[in-house]
């Protein structure tokens, strides 16, 4: 059974940093590209980071570029998201998601971890 | 980036009623994906590559479309179908999502 379990969320002050983790199991982690997708309090979904299966390629939208860093440890079957210079608009539920096919759907999602940025 | 506009934002349907919701893209996309989300849970892939049903999705669901216009149809509404449905594209970077259609049971 494919499982993605996020952790590391919490309450952070504006300008602060936090690192999220996503533990993967039930599939060959190193064979899949992964992403982080967030859902705002208004329930909008926004993709925030992508990493290739080997970790050599990463992509971000302009909204988080330079502030967020995605990485992975294939030996530990774990995905990470390092977030810095956090803003109130980063407040969201953060999901890790597996890219499921060539045309870019996300076939498995974790249960999410919540980040709140507030003073 | 490609903007996806879903309509309607909210709709309600009676059991047995046919339901259709749409997703319009600001530029042409090759494929559209759809997710179902119920309150307090993470999104589930529901329809992918425009018309393929994800594992376990009832056959009363279907997807269609091309170019800038896509739709999700339920042939006969059931209570368990009440949820929010999101469309998503990754034909071009960055991948984007629509704002969702909330489907309620009448």
Interface residues (C-beta under 8 A of the other chain):
Chain A: X35 X43 X44 X45 X46 X47 X59 X61 X95 X100 X101 X103 X104 X105 X106 X107 X108 X109 X110 X111 X112
Chain B: X1 X30 X31 X33 X35 X41 X42 X43 X44 X45 X48 X49 X54 X84 X86 X88 X89 X90 X91 X93 X94 X95 X96 X97 X99 X100
